[in-house]
Amino acid sequence: MLKFKEFIALDELDEARLIKVNRVRAGKVQRRHIVSATTGYKIINGKLVRMSSMEKRHRRIAQIVGARKRRSKVSVMLRKRKISLRKRTSSGLK
């Protein structure tokens, strides 16, 4: 059993988890993006804000639709990637 102060300390640590994501291309940082590590929270103006249940539902539905659309195009993406990698190896880049 945790004491009250320990419980509050744990809750604050869990709630305020942020991750800085850098997208690096060709050795340059293109975009620095801060992402919430806790589920159900998003970042608005640098602060963690709890998402409403309606927003969570809309995001979940959008993710399902996006996954369904991507699944149909995976074979085309893999074929194009294979062609580009073959071109790179033939030109001696990779």
KOLMARTOR-996365 format. One line per field, with one value per atom (N, C-alpha, C, CB): residue in three letters; x, y, z. Coordinates in Angstrom, 3 decimals. Glycine has a CB too. Example, Ala and Ser with C-alpha at 12.3 -4.5 7.8 and 13.67 -1.06 7.14 Angstrom:
# residues 2
resn <- (ALA, ALA, ALA, ALA, SER, SER, SER, SER);
east <- (13.190, 12.300, 13.200, 11.308, 12.850, 13.670, 12.900, 14.084);
north <- (-5.690, -4.500, -3.300, -4.473, -2.250, -1.060, 0.030, -0.598);
up <- (7.800, 7.800, 7.800, 9.046, 7.080, 7.140, 7.870, 5.725);
//
This chain:
# residues 94
resn <- (MET, MET, MET, MET, LEU, LEU, LEU, LEU, LYS, LYS, LYS, LYS, PHE, PHE, PHE, PHE, LYS, LYS, LYS, LYS, GLU, GLU, GLU, GLU, PHE, PHE, PHE, PHE, ILE, ILE, ILE, ILE, ALA, ALA, ALA, ALA, LEU, LEU, LEU, LEU, ASP, ASP, ASP, ASP, GLU, GLU, GLU, GLU, LEU, LEU, LEU, LEU, ASP, ASP, ASP, ASP, GLU, GLU, GLU, GLU, ALA, ALA, ALA, ALA, ARG, ARG, ARG, ARG, LEU, LEU, LEU, LEU, ILE, ILE, ILE, ILE, LYS, LYS, LYS, LYS, VAL, VAL, VAL, VAL, ASN, ASN, ASN, ASN, ARG, ARG, ARG, ARG, VAL, VAL, VAL, VAL, ARG, ARG, ARG, ARG, ALA, ALA, ALA, ALA, GLY, GLY, GLY, GLY, LYS, LYS, LYS, LYS, VAL, VAL, VAL, VAL, GLN, GLN, GLN, GLN, ARG, ARG, ARG, ARG, ARG, ARG, ARG, ARG, HIS, HIS, HIS, HIS, ILE, ILE, ILE, ILE, VAL, VAL, VAL, VAL, SER, SER, SER, SER, ALA, ALA, ALA, ALA, THR, THR, THR, THR, THR, THR, THR, THR, GLY, GLY, GLY, GLY, TYR, TYR, TYR, TYR, LYS, LYS, LYS, LYS, ILE, ILE, ILE, ILE, ILE, ILE, ILE, ILE, ASN, ASN, ASN, ASN, GLY, GLY, GLY, GLY, LYS, LYS, LYS, LYS, LEU, LEU, LEU, LEU, VAL, VAL, VAL, VAL, ARG, ARG, ARG, ARG, MET, MET, MET, MET, SER, SER, SER, SER, SER, SER, SER, SER, MET, MET, MET, MET, GLU, GLU, GLU, GLU, LYS, LYS, LYS, LYS, ARG, ARG, ARG, ARG, HIS, HIS, HIS, HIS, ARG, ARG, ARG, ARG, ARG, ARG, ARG, ARG, ILE, ILE, ILE, ILE, ALA, ALA, ALA, ALA, GLN, GLN, GLN, GLN, ILE, ILE, ILE, ILE, VAL, VAL, VAL, VAL, GLY, GLY, GLY, GLY, ALA, ALA, ALA, ALA, ARG, ARG, ARG, ARG, LYS, LYS, LYS, LYS, ARG, ARG, ARG, ARG, ARG, ARG, ARG, ARG, SER, SER, SER, SER, LYS, LYS, LYS, LYS, VAL, VAL, VAL, VAL, SER, SER, SER, SER, VAL, VAL, VAL, VAL, MET, MET, MET, MET, LEU, LEU, LEU, LEU, ARG, ARG, ARG, ARG, LYS, LYS, LYS, LYS, ARG, ARG, ARG, ARG, LYS, LYS, LYS, LYS, ILE, ILE, ILE, ILE, SER, SER, SER, SER, LEU, LEU, LEU, LEU, ARG, ARG, ARG, ARG, LYS, LYS, LYS, LYS, ARG, ARG, ARG, ARG, THR, THR, THR, THR, SER, SER, SER, SER, SER, SER, SER, SER, GLY, GLY, GLY, GLY, LEU, LEU, LEU, LEU, LYS, LYS, LYS, LYS);
east <- (0.841, 0.000, 0.888, -0.958, 0.611, 1.389, 0.828, 1.415, 1.720, 1.283, 0.789, 2.433, 0.066, -0.552, 0.484, -1.386, 1.584, 2.619, 3.281, 3.680, 3.505, 4.087, 3.140, 4.432, 1.847, 0.846, 0.783, -0.522, 0.815, 0.787, 2.051, 0.641, 3.201, 4.458, 4.420, 5.658, 3.878, 3.773, 2.825, 3.299, 1.709, 0.717, 1.280, -0.534, 2.048, 2.625, 3.642, 3.276, 4.430, 5.419, 4.758, 6.364, 3.694, 3.035, 2.330, 2.049, 1.777, 0.963, 1.786, 0.092, 2.974, 3.737, 4.838, 4.340, 4.552, 5.569, 5.452, 5.449, 6.510, 6.565, 7.737, 6.698, 7.606, 8.681, 8.956, 8.319, 10.219, 10.593, 11.010, 11.740, 10.356, 10.614, 11.251, 9.309, 12.412, 13.092, 13.043, 14.557, 12.665, 12.693, 13.953, 11.410, 14.857, 16.148, 16.185, 17.327, 16.487, 16.672, 17.929, 15.435, 18.759, 20.021, 20.875, 19.754, 20.832, 21.663, 21.161, 23.027, 20.001, 19.450, 18.141, 19.233, 17.933, 16.691, 15.622, 16.852, 14.621, 13.571, 12.514, 12.926, 12.147, 11.041, 11.243, 9.703, 11.088, 11.084, 9.633, 11.964, 9.217, 7.808, 7.723, 7.076, 6.883, 6.698, 5.425, 6.640, 5.544, 4.444, 4.173, 4.750, 2.917, 2.550, 2.805, 1.079, 3.438, 3.700, 2.563, 4.998, 1.691, 0.572, -0.626, 0.227, -1.323, -2.471, -3.635, -2.871, -4.388, -5.546, -5.243, -6.186, -3.991, -3.598, -2.979, -2.604, -3.143, -2.488, -1.845, -3.497, -1.069, -0.333, -0.921, 1.180, -1.320, -1.815, -1.019, -3.373, -0.346, 0.491, 1.520, -0.378, 2.110, 3.155, 2.671, 4.078, 1.370, 0.834, 0.048, -0.064, 0.104, -0.674, -2.131, -0.125, -3.007, -4.436, -5.133, -4.975, -6.092, -6.809, -7.774, -7.561, -7.788, -8.679, -10.087, -8.156, -11.069, -12.442, -12.727, -13.440, -13.760, -14.100, -14.524, -15.215, -15.168, -15.570, -14.358, -16.455, -13.350, -12.134, -11.412, -11.192, -11.351, -10.729, -11.451, -10.718, -12.784, -13.577, -13.325, -15.068, -13.299, -13.046, -11.647, -13.204, -10.666, -9.304, -9.221, -8.321, -9.894, -9.868, -10.513, -10.588, -11.646, -12.319, -11.432, -13.688, -10.786, -9.904, -8.710, -9.416, -8.182, -7.058, -7.469, -6.483, -8.688, -9.181, -9.338, -10.526, -9.912, -10.099, -8.749, -10.923, -7.803, -6.482, -5.757, -5.652, -5.877, -5.232, -5.841, -5.352, -7.157, -7.827, -7.361, -9.372, -7.201, -6.748, -5.290, -6.920, -4.452, -3.047, -2.879, -2.253, -3.713, -3.577, -3.732, -4.608, -4.602, -4.806, -3.646, -6.098, -2.874, -1.799, -0.416, -1.826, -0.335, 0.963, 1.770, 0.778, 1.125, 1.868, 2.484, 0.956, 1.759, 2.289, 3.477, 1.186, 3.353, 4.449, 5.699, 4.024, 5.518, 6.663, 7.326, 6.231, 6.515, 7.070, 7.887, 5.949, 7.362, 8.085, 9.374, 7.199, 9.316, 10.522, 11.582, 10.192, 11.149, 12.085, 12.762, 11.373, 11.988, 12.542, 13.551, 11.417, 13.208, 14.125, 15.400, 13.440, 15.285, 16.489, 17.355, 16.117, 16.728, 17.486, 18.230, 16.556, 17.578, 18.233, 19.416, 17.237, 19.242, 20.340, 21.542, 19.867, 21.261, 22.393, 23.089, 21.916, 22.314, 22.930, 23.780, 21.862, 23.402, 24.202, 25.320, 23.315, 25.387, 26.481, 26.263, 27.742, 25.027, 24.760, 24.603, 23.509, 24.072, 23.830, 24.268, 22.386);
north <- (-1.180, 0.000, 1.246, -0.003, 2.155, 3.381, 4.460, 3.878, 5.279, 6.438, 7.511, 6.983, 8.479, 9.496, 10.290, 10.441, 10.684, 11.467, 10.647, 11.956, 9.352, 8.494, 8.337, 7.125, 8.204, 8.055, 9.295, 7.779, 10.469, 11.720, 11.854, 12.936, 11.479, 11.570, 10.642, 11.214, 9.443, 8.518, 9.054, 7.146, 9.609, 10.121, 11.275, 10.570, 12.164, 13.288, 12.808, 14.277, 11.791, 11.295, 10.619, 10.327, 9.863, 9.169, 10.135, 8.166, 11.194, 12.082, 12.989, 12.912, 13.359, 14.383, 13.778, 15.367, 12.690, 12.093, 12.632, 10.565, 13.227, 13.780, 13.148, 15.336, 13.004, 12.466, 13.463, 11.060, 13.813, 14.673, 13.786, 15.655, 13.965, 13.154, 14.043, 12.493, 13.665, 14.398, 13.576, 14.725, 14.200, 13.521, 13.969, 13.828, 13.045, 13.362, 12.768, 12.825, 13.609, 13.143, 13.786, 13.472, 12.968, 13.411, 14.152, 14.313, 13.697, 14.273, 15.588, 14.466, 16.049, 17.303, 17.036, 18.300, 17.759, 17.623, 18.423, 18.101, 17.719, 18.406, 18.977, 17.460, 18.206, 18.628, 18.106, 18.145, 18.970, 18.549, 18.533, 19.496, 17.409, 17.239, 16.662, 16.318, 17.225, 16.722, 15.897, 17.882, 14.666, 13.724, 13.305, 12.500, 13.083, 12.611, 11.118, 12.933, 10.689, 9.268, 8.594, 9.076, 9.375, 8.793, 8.689, 9.630, 7.565, 7.360, 8.215, 5.868, 8.747, 9.554, 11.022, 9.014, 11.421, 12.823, 13.321, 12.996, 14.605, 15.232, 16.526, 15.496, 17.134, 18.339, 19.534, 18.191, 20.527, 21.785, 22.906, 21.958, 23.705, 24.815, 24.355, 25.904, 23.180, 22.679, 22.068, 23.760, 21.904, 21.321, 20.060, 22.338, 19.094, 17.870, 18.141, 16.749, 17.779, 17.992, 16.662, 19.112, 16.345, 15.092, 15.189, 14.730, 14.137, 14.119, 13.726, 13.154, 14.272, 13.897, 12.511, 14.943, 11.884, 10.546, 10.578, 9.940, 11.660, 11.790, 11.876, 13.020, 12.616, 12.726, 11.390, 13.796, 10.669, 9.342, 8.428, 8.718, 8.494, 7.649, 8.003, 7.784, 9.297, 9.720, 9.296, 11.248, 9.418, 9.010, 7.512, 9.403, 6.733, 5.282, 4.872, 4.599, 5.491, 5.181, 5.578, 5.909, 6.746, 7.205, 6.272, 8.633, 5.741, 4.812, 3.511, 4.525, 3.054, 1.829, 2.035, 1.398, 3.171, 3.466, 3.595, 4.763, 4.292, 4.457, 3.137, 5.391, 2.237, 0.938, 0.124, 0.178, 0.216, -0.517, 0.005, -0.389, 1.325, 1.892, 1.532, 3.410, 1.530, 1.180, -0.284, 1.485, -1.147, -2.580, -2.906, -3.357, -2.188, -2.464, -1.966, -1.829, -1.035, -0.447, -0.962, 1.046, -1.904, -2.368, -3.026, -3.341, -3.852, -4.555, -3.573, -5.540, -2.504, -1.489, -0.777, -0.461, -0.448, 0.240, -0.628, 0.621, -1.922, -2.823, -2.986, -4.189, -3.075, -3.215, -1.983, -3.446, -0.790, 0.440, 0.558, 1.667, 0.164, 0.215, -0.735, -0.122, -1.931, -2.908, -2.389, -4.222, -1.723, -1.155, -0.060, -0.594, 0.821, 1.918, 1.397, 2.935, 0.366, -0.204, -0.883, -1.201, -1.522, -2.151, -1.094, -2.971, 0.064, 1.149, 1.697, 2.270, 1.818, 2.334, 1.393, 2.551, 0.098, -0.841, -0.904, -2.245, -0.783, -0.819, 0.419, -0.946, 1.551, 2.759, 2.870, 3.990, 1.953, 1.925, 2.810, 2.322, 3.215, 4.068, 3.260, 4.896, 2.072, 1.300, -0.122, 1.341);
up <- (0.000, 0.000, 0.000, 1.221, -0.916, -1.015, -0.095, -2.458, 0.397, 1.163, 0.197, 2.060, 0.728, -0.119, -0.912, 0.728, -0.271, -0.960, -2.062, 0.040, -1.814, -2.840, -4.020, -2.259, -3.720, -4.767, -5.657, -4.154, -5.033, -5.800, -6.640, -4.857, -6.071, -6.813, -8.033, -5.897, -7.875, -9.002, -10.071, -8.521, -9.636, -10.570, -11.393, -9.820, -10.771, -11.504, -12.524, -10.541, -12.152, -13.096, -14.292, -12.405, -14.051, -15.141, -16.082, -14.595, -15.526, -16.338, -17.236, -15.457, -16.813, -17.527, -18.387, -16.543, -19.080, -19.933, -21.350, -19.930, -21.821, -23.175, -23.909, -23.149, -25.201, -26.021, -27.127, -26.598, -27.321, -28.431, -29.601, -28.028, -30.725, -31.906, -32.955, -32.445, -33.426, -34.491, -35.762, -34.103, -36.864, -38.153, -38.863, -39.006, -39.091, -39.691, -41.090, -38.823, -42.070, -43.436, -43.991, -44.323, -44.563, -45.159, -44.133, -46.377, -42.886, -41.834, -41.281, -42.342, -41.698, -41.205, -40.471, -42.364, -39.385, -38.644, -39.371, -37.165, -39.891, -40.636, -39.707, -41.635, -38.686, -37.845, -36.438, -38.416, -35.459, -34.065, -33.610, -33.163, -33.080, -32.737, -31.332, -33.767, -30.486, -29.134, -29.106, -28.096, -28.591, -28.580, -27.147, -29.469, -26.819, -25.494, -25.399, -25.182, -24.322, -24.113, -23.369, -23.352, -22.749, -22.021, -22.946, -20.770, -22.862, -23.734, -23.252, -23.778, -24.200, -23.867, -23.651, -22.662, -23.829, -23.666, -24.962, -22.481, -25.243, -26.383, -25.911, -27.545, -26.783, -26.406, -27.140, -26.719, -26.359, -26.909, -26.246, -26.674, -27.048, -26.566, -25.546, -25.954, -25.776, -24.903, -23.607, -24.593, -23.436, -22.201, -22.525, -21.450, -21.606, -21.765, -21.445, -20.867, -22.359, -22.185, -22.436, -23.145, -21.597, -21.753, -22.929, -20.461, -23.767, -24.916, -24.482, -25.993, -25.155, -24.847, -25.420, -25.409, -24.908, -25.385, -26.850, -24.527, -27.273, -28.672, -29.584, -28.862, -29.167, -29.985, -30.067, -29.413, -28.946, -28.976, -29.946, -27.579, -29.941, -30.829, -32.293, -30.503, -32.597, -33.977, -34.435, -34.106, -33.556, -33.917, -34.173, -32.813, -33.326, -33.486, -34.813, -32.307, -35.154, -36.421, -37.602, -36.505, -37.496, -38.576, -38.748, -38.297, -37.642, -37.742, -38.412, -36.360, -38.115, -38.745, -40.249, -38.119, -40.640, -42.066, -42.764, -42.252, -42.131, -42.723, -42.886, -41.886, -41.893, -41.989, -43.126, -40.664, -43.289, -44.370, -45.737, -44.240, -45.864, -47.129, -47.411, -47.117, -46.357, -46.548, -46.923, -45.290, -46.346, -46.587, -48.068, -45.768, -48.749, -50.170, -51.025, -50.641, -50.509, -51.306, -50.926, -51.168, -49.983, -49.495, -50.599, -48.341, -51.443, -52.485, -53.477, -53.218, -53.793, -54.713, -54.071, -55.100, -52.785, -52.088, -52.044, -50.660, -51.738, -51.662, -53.029, -51.119, -54.082, -55.424, -55.805, -56.447, -55.512, -55.846, -55.041, -55.597, -53.754, -52.928, -53.455, -51.475, -53.893, -54.424, -55.686, -54.712, -56.558, -57.792, -57.468, -58.688, -56.521, -56.201, -55.545, -55.281, -54.697, -54.096, -55.147, -52.998, -56.125, -57.201, -58.009, -58.114, -58.283, -59.010, -58.227, -59.308, -56.889, -56.068, -56.081, -54.632, -55.950, -55.926, -57.281, -55.520, -58.368, -59.688, -59.943, -60.761, -59.364, -59.554, -58.523, -59.484, -57.574, -56.602, -55.398, -57.261, -55.143, -53.986, -52.699, -54.228, -52.821, -51.610, -51.755, -51.241);
//
